[in-house]
Amino acid sequence: MKSIYVTLLLFSFLVIGCTKDKKQNTELTKPSSSVKYAKGFDIITSDNYKKLIITSPYQNSKKTFEYFITTKKNKDAPLINELVVPVREIVVTSTTHIPMIELLEEEHTIVGFPFSNYISSKKTRKRIDDGLITEIGKETSLNTEIILNLDPDLVVGYSITNLDKSLTVIQKSGVNVIYNGDWLEETPLGRAEWIKFFGVLFNKEKEANRIFNEIETNYLEAKKIAKKIENNPTILSGAIMNKGIWNLPAGGSFVAQFLKDANINYIWSHTKGKGSLSLSIESVFDKAADADFWIAPGYFYSKEQMIAYHKIYKEFNAFKKDEIYSAALKKGKTGGIIYYELAPTRPDLVLKDIIKIIDRNLLPDYKMTFFEKMK
C-alpha cells in the first residue's frame, strides 16, 4: 500500500513537472516585439520565425506588409514574402536611409539612388564620385530599366499616398521591394528607431539596437537638461511659402514635438494636425510679432533675402534682435541640406541644437550640428 502511495505521489510530481515544462516552452515561443517608439513597422520574433511588418507604407494606408526573415532560402518549401538576409546589394530612395546604413557600416551595399545630388554624407558621396552608385532617376519617377539591370537584392522605396507604380513594376519583374515609411512617424525617437528596420535587412539587429539605445539615452538626457530652461521663451517657426500663406508646423507634428521636448513655448503647440498649418500673414503676425526666437524660417539663407521676399519679416521681434536660426544654411558638397538627411536619425542632436539656441549656458561645450544663426 505504501509503495502504491509513493508511486502515485511520484507520478503526480511528474505530471506537474511536465505541465510546468509545457508552460515554459509556451512562454519561450510567445512572439515578442523589439520596437518601442515607432508606429509604422514592427519586428516580431519567436523560436520558429522572425517577421518584419510594415504597418504604414504610405499616408492613410490600410495595407500591411509582412516579410518572413531568413538567412537561407528554403528551395524545397519557400515562404510567401520570404526575405533572405543579409542584403548584399541594395537600392535606397531617400536620403534619410543613408545615415542609418552608414551607422551600420553597410554603405558599400548601396548600388543605386535617385538624384544623388541630395546626398551630403562624405562617405557615400565618395562612392558616388567613384562610380559605385548608379543614378536611378528621380524619387517620384524611378527608371525601372536601370534598376532591373542593376538587379539588386532589395529596393527600399517610399510612397506618399499609394503604392508607387514604378516600384510595382520592379516588384512584378522579380526584384524584392519593401516600403519604408519613416517619414510618417509622429515622434523624433519613433523616426530614429527605423534603424532597426535596416538592422533586420543587414542581419545586424544587435548593432542597430545598440546604436538606437545610445541615441535614445542622449535624447532623454537632453530632454532632462531642457527642463532647466527658464522664462518660458516663445517660438515662431516657418515662413511665407506662396500666395501670402504662411506654413508652419502643426501642434501634433514631428517638429512641434522637438519644441515641446525642448521645454519652450511654441505658439501653435495646441493646434491639431501632424503636418503643417497654412495661415494668413496677418494671423501669424498677430500672435508671433513678439516671439523671442524664430527657428526654421523656411529655405531662406539671409535676412536680406527675407526682406526682399516680404517686408513684413523685419517687423518681427526675433528679426530685430537677430534671433533667427536656420537649418538650410548647412549643406553638403552638392547642395543637399544636411538636416533633411541626418536629423531623422539623430534627433538627440536636433534637440541639443534647440536647447543651445535658447540657453547657451546649458550645453557650454556643445557646438550646433544643424542650425546656424541667420545673418
C-alpha positions as CSV (number, residue, x, y, z in Angstrom):
1,M,0.0,0.0,0.0
2,K,2.8,2.3,0.9
3,S,4.6,1.6,-2.4
4,I,1.4,2.4,-4.3
5,Y,1.1,5.7,-2.4
6,V,4.8,6.6,-3.3
7,T,4.2,5.6,-6.9
8,L,1.1,7.9,-7.1
9,L,2.9,10.7,-5.4
10,L,5.9,10.4,-7.8
11,F,3.5,10.3,-10.8
12,S,1.8,13.5,-9.6
13,F,5.1,15.3,-9.4
14,L,6.0,14.2,-12.9
15,V,2.6,15.4,-14.2
16,I,3.1,18.8,-12.5
17,G,6.7,18.9,-13.8
18,C,5.6,18.2,-17.4
19,T,2.9,20.8,-17.1
20,K,5.4,23.4,-15.9
21,D,7.8,22.5,-18.8
22,K,5.0,22.8,-21.3
23,K,4.1,26.2,-19.9
24,Q,7.7,27.3,-20.0
25,N,8.0,26.1,-23.6
26,T,4.8,28.1,-24.5
27,E,6.3,31.2,-23.0
28,L,9.5,30.7,-24.9
29,T,7.7,30.5,-28.2
30,K,5.5,33.5,-27.5
31,P,6.2,36.2,-30.2
32,S,7.9,39.3,-28.9
33,S,8.4,42.8,-30.4
34,S,11.7,44.8,-30.3
35,V,10.1,48.1,-31.4
36,K,9.5,50.7,-28.7
37,Y,8.5,54.0,-30.3
38,A,7.9,53.6,-34.0
39,K,4.3,53.0,-35.2
40,G,5.0,52.2,-38.9
41,F,6.8,48.9,-38.5
42,D,7.4,46.1,-36.2
43,I,9.8,43.2,-35.7
44,I,8.2,40.1,-34.3
45,T,10.5,37.2,-33.1
46,S,9.6,33.7,-31.8
47,D,11.6,30.5,-31.6
48,N,10.2,29.5,-35.0
49,Y,10.3,32.6,-37.1
50,K,11.1,36.3,-37.5
51,K,8.8,38.8,-39.2
52,L,9.4,42.3,-40.4
53,I,6.0,44.0,-40.6
54,I,5.3,47.3,-42.3
55,T,2.1,48.8,-41.0
56,S,2.3,52.3,-42.5
57,P,3.9,52.0,-46.0
58,Y,2.3,55.3,-47.1
59,Q,-0.1,58.0,-45.8
60,N,-3.5,56.8,-44.7
61,S,-2.6,53.3,-45.8
62,K,-4.9,50.3,-44.9
63,K,-2.4,47.8,-46.2
64,T,0.1,45.9,-44.0
65,F,3.1,44.0,-45.5
66,E,4.7,41.1,-43.7
67,Y,8.0,39.6,-44.5
68,F,9.5,36.3,-43.1
69,I,13.2,36.9,-42.5
70,T,15.6,34.1,-43.1
71,T,19.3,33.7,-43.6
72,K,19.0,30.9,-46.1
73,K,16.4,30.4,-48.8
74,N,14.4,27.2,-48.5
75,K,14.2,25.9,-52.0
76,D,12.0,23.0,-51.1
77,A,9.3,25.0,-49.3
78,P,9.8,28.7,-49.8
79,L,7.8,31.0,-47.6
80,I,5.5,33.7,-49.0
81,N,7.2,37.1,-48.8
82,E,10.4,35.5,-47.8
83,L,13.3,37.9,-47.4
84,V,16.9,36.5,-47.2
85,V,19.3,38.5,-45.1
86,P,21.9,39.9,-45.0
87,V,21.2,42.0,-48.1
88,R,24.3,42.3,-50.3
89,E,23.2,44.9,-52.8
90,I,20.5,47.4,-52.1
91,V,18.8,50.4,-53.8
92,V,17.5,53.1,-51.5
93,T,15.4,56.1,-52.4
94,S,15.5,58.6,-49.6
95,T,18.5,60.5,-48.1
96,T,17.1,59.6,-44.7
97,H,18.1,56.0,-45.4
98,I,21.8,56.9,-45.9
99,P,22.9,57.7,-42.3
100,M,21.2,54.6,-40.9
101,I,23.0,52.4,-43.4
102,E,26.3,54.2,-42.7
103,L,25.9,53.7,-38.9
104,L,25.6,50.0,-39.5
105,E,28.7,50.2,-41.8
106,E,26.9,48.9,-44.8
107,E,27.2,51.8,-47.2
108,H,29.2,49.6,-49.5
109,T,26.0,47.7,-50.3
110,I,24.2,50.7,-51.9
111,V,24.3,50.3,-55.7
112,G,21.5,52.8,-56.7
113,F,19.9,56.1,-55.7
114,P,17.6,58.6,-57.3
115,F,19.1,62.1,-57.9
116,S,22.2,61.6,-55.8
117,N,22.9,65.4,-55.5
118,Y,20.7,65.4,-52.5
119,I,23.2,63.2,-50.6
120,S,25.5,65.1,-48.3
121,S,27.4,62.4,-46.5
122,K,31.1,62.4,-47.4
123,K,31.4,58.6,-47.2
124,T,28.5,57.9,-49.6
125,R,29.4,60.9,-51.8
126,K,32.8,59.3,-52.4
127,R,31.2,56.1,-53.6
128,I,29.0,58.2,-55.9
129,D,32.1,60.0,-57.3
130,D,33.9,56.7,-57.7
131,G,31.0,55.4,-59.9
132,L,29.9,52.8,-57.4
133,I,26.3,54.1,-57.0
134,T,24.1,54.5,-60.1
135,E,21.6,57.2,-60.7
136,I,18.1,55.6,-61.0
137,G,16.0,58.6,-62.0
138,K,14.0,60.8,-59.7
139,E,12.3,59.8,-56.4
140,T,8.9,60.3,-58.0
141,S,9.9,58.7,-61.3
142,L,12.3,55.8,-60.9
143,N,14.0,54.4,-64.0
144,T,12.8,50.8,-63.9
145,E,15.1,49.7,-66.7
146,I,18.2,50.8,-64.8
147,I,17.1,49.2,-61.6
148,L,16.3,45.9,-63.3
149,N,19.8,46.0,-64.9
150,L,21.3,46.5,-61.5
151,D,19.4,43.5,-60.3
152,P,19.8,44.4,-56.5
153,D,18.8,42.0,-53.7
154,L,16.3,44.6,-52.5
155,V,14.8,48.1,-53.3
156,V,13.8,50.1,-50.3
157,G,11.2,52.6,-51.6
158,Y,8.7,55.0,-50.2
159,S,5.4,56.4,-51.4
160,I,3.3,59.4,-50.5
161,T,-0.3,58.3,-50.9
162,N,-0.4,54.9,-52.7
163,L,1.8,52.1,-53.9
164,D,4.4,53.6,-56.3
165,K,3.8,52.5,-59.9
166,S,7.5,52.1,-60.8
167,L,8.1,50.1,-57.6
168,T,5.1,47.8,-58.5
169,V,6.6,47.2,-62.0
170,I,10.0,46.4,-60.4
171,Q,8.5,44.0,-58.0
172,K,6.5,42.2,-60.7
173,S,9.7,41.8,-62.6
174,G,11.1,39.7,-59.7
175,V,13.1,42.2,-57.7
176,N,12.3,42.4,-54.0
177,V,10.7,45.7,-52.9
178,I,9.9,46.9,-49.4
179,Y,8.4,50.2,-48.3
180,N,9.9,52.5,-45.7
181,G,7.5,54.9,-44.0
182,D,9.9,56.5,-41.6
183,W,8.7,60.0,-42.6
184,L,5.2,59.2,-41.2
185,E,6.4,58.8,-37.7
186,E,4.9,61.2,-35.2
187,T,7.8,61.4,-32.7
188,P,11.6,62.0,-33.1
189,L,12.5,58.7,-31.4
190,G,10.0,56.8,-33.4
191,R,11.6,58.0,-36.6
192,A,15.1,57.3,-35.4
193,E,14.1,53.7,-34.4
194,W,13.8,52.8,-38.1
195,I,17.5,52.0,-37.9
196,K,16.2,48.7,-36.5
197,F,14.4,48.1,-39.9
198,F,17.8,48.3,-41.6
199,G,19.3,46.2,-38.8
200,V,17.0,43.4,-39.9
201,L,17.9,43.8,-43.6
202,F,21.6,43.5,-42.9
203,N,21.3,40.9,-40.1
204,K,22.7,43.4,-37.7
205,E,19.9,43.7,-35.2
206,K,22.2,43.8,-32.2
207,E,24.2,46.7,-33.7
208,A,21.0,48.5,-34.6
209,N,19.6,48.1,-31.1
210,R,22.9,49.3,-29.5
211,I,23.0,52.4,-31.8
212,F,19.4,53.3,-31.2
213,N,19.8,52.8,-27.4
214,E,22.6,55.4,-27.4
215,I,20.5,57.9,-29.4
216,E,17.5,57.3,-27.1
217,T,19.7,57.8,-24.0
218,N,21.2,61.0,-25.4
219,Y,17.8,62.3,-26.4
220,L,16.2,61.7,-23.0
221,E,19.2,63.2,-21.2
222,A,18.9,66.3,-23.3
223,K,15.2,66.5,-22.6
224,K,16.0,66.5,-18.8
225,I,18.5,69.3,-19.4
226,A,15.8,71.3,-21.2
227,K,13.7,71.4,-18.1
228,K,16.2,73.9,-16.7
229,I,15.2,76.5,-19.4
230,E,13.6,79.4,-17.6
231,N,11.3,82.3,-18.6
232,N,9.2,80.2,-21.0
233,P,10.5,81.8,-24.2
234,T,8.1,81.9,-27.2
235,I,9.0,80.4,-30.5
236,L,7.9,81.2,-34.1
237,S,8.6,78.9,-37.0
238,G,8.0,78.6,-40.7
239,A,7.7,81.4,-43.3
240,I,5.6,82.6,-46.2
241,M,5.7,80.0,-48.9
242,N,3.4,81.2,-51.7
243,K,0.4,83.4,-52.3
244,G,0.8,85.1,-49.0
245,I,0.2,81.9,-47.0
246,W,2.5,81.2,-44.0
247,N,3.3,77.5,-43.5
248,L,4.4,76.3,-40.0
249,P,4.4,73.1,-38.0
250,A,1.0,71.9,-36.6
251,G,0.8,71.1,-32.9
252,G,0.9,67.3,-33.4
253,S,3.8,67.4,-35.9
254,F,7.2,65.8,-35.7
255,V,8.8,69.3,-35.5
256,A,6.4,70.5,-32.8
257,Q,7.4,67.5,-30.7
258,F,11.1,68.7,-30.7
259,L,10.0,72.1,-29.5
260,K,7.8,70.6,-26.8
261,D,10.7,68.3,-25.6
262,A,12.9,71.4,-25.5
263,N,10.6,72.9,-22.9
264,I,9.8,76.0,-24.8
265,N,6.6,77.8,-25.7
266,Y,5.7,77.0,-29.3
267,I,2.8,79.4,-30.0
268,W,0.9,76.8,-32.1
269,S,1.6,73.8,-30.0
270,H,-2.1,73.3,-29.1
271,T,-3.3,73.1,-32.7
272,K,-4.4,69.8,-34.3
273,G,-2.7,68.1,-37.1
274,K,0.5,66.2,-37.7
275,G,1.7,68.1,-40.8
276,S,1.8,71.8,-41.4
277,L,-0.7,74.7,-40.9
278,S,-1.4,77.2,-43.6
279,L,-2.2,80.6,-42.1
280,S,-2.6,84.1,-43.3
281,I,0.3,86.5,-42.7
282,E,-1.9,88.7,-40.5
283,S,-2.8,85.9,-38.1
284,V,0.8,84.9,-37.7
285,F,2.0,88.4,-37.1
286,D,-0.8,89.0,-34.6
287,K,0.3,86.0,-32.5
288,A,4.0,85.9,-33.0
289,A,5.2,89.5,-33.6
290,D,6.8,89.5,-30.1
291,A,8.2,85.9,-30.2
292,D,11.6,85.6,-28.6
293,F,13.1,83.2,-31.2
294,W,12.4,82.2,-34.8
295,I,13.5,78.6,-35.6
296,A,13.5,77.2,-39.2
297,P,12.3,80.1,-41.3
298,G,11.8,78.0,-44.5
299,Y,14.5,77.9,-47.1
300,F,15.8,81.5,-46.5
301,Y,19.6,81.8,-46.1
302,S,19.8,85.5,-45.1
303,K,17.8,88.3,-43.5
304,E,18.4,90.4,-46.6
305,Q,16.8,87.7,-48.7
306,M,13.8,87.5,-46.4
307,I,13.1,91.3,-46.6
308,A,13.4,91.1,-50.4
309,Y,10.7,88.5,-50.4
310,H,8.4,90.3,-48.0
311,K,8.9,93.4,-45.8
312,I,6.7,92.2,-43.0
313,Y,9.6,89.9,-41.8
314,K,11.6,92.9,-40.5
315,E,8.7,93.8,-38.1
316,F,9.1,90.6,-36.1
317,N,10.9,90.9,-32.7
318,A,13.1,87.9,-33.4
319,F,14.2,89.5,-36.7
320,K,15.1,92.8,-35.0
321,K,17.0,91.0,-32.2
322,D,18.9,88.7,-34.6
323,E,17.4,85.5,-33.1
324,I,16.6,83.7,-36.3
325,Y,18.1,80.2,-36.8
326,S,18.0,78.1,-39.9
327,A,18.9,74.5,-40.8
328,A,19.0,75.4,-44.5
329,L,22.5,77.1,-44.3
330,K,24.5,73.9,-43.7
331,K,24.7,72.0,-47.0
332,G,26.7,69.1,-48.4
333,K,29.1,69.3,-51.3
334,T,26.4,69.2,-54.0
335,G,23.8,71.3,-52.2
336,G,21.8,68.8,-50.2
337,I,20.7,70.2,-46.8
338,I,22.3,68.1,-44.1
339,Y,19.4,68.5,-41.7
340,Y,17.0,66.6,-44.0
341,E,19.4,63.7,-44.4
342,L,20.8,63.3,-40.9
343,A,18.3,64.8,-38.5
344,P,15.8,61.9,-38.6
345,T,18.5,59.5,-37.5
346,R,20.0,61.9,-34.8
347,P,17.1,63.6,-33.0
348,D,19.3,63.9,-30.0
349,L,21.5,66.4,-31.9
350,V,18.5,68.3,-33.1
351,L,17.2,68.7,-29.5
352,K,20.6,69.8,-28.3
353,D,20.7,72.4,-31.1
354,I,17.4,73.8,-30.0
355,I,18.5,73.9,-26.3
356,K,21.7,75.6,-27.4
357,I,19.8,78.3,-29.3
358,I,17.5,79.0,-26.3
359,D,20.1,78.9,-23.5
360,R,23.8,78.8,-24.4
361,N,24.8,78.0,-20.8
362,L,23.0,74.7,-20.5
363,L,25.3,73.0,-23.1
364,P,28.5,75.0,-22.9
365,D,30.8,72.6,-24.8
366,Y,28.3,71.6,-27.5
367,K,28.5,73.1,-31.0
368,M,25.3,73.1,-33.1
369,T,25.1,70.4,-35.7
370,F,22.3,71.5,-37.9
371,F,21.2,75.1,-37.1
372,E,23.0,78.3,-37.6
373,K,22.2,81.9,-36.8
374,M,20.9,83.8,-39.8
375,K,22.8,86.9,-40.7
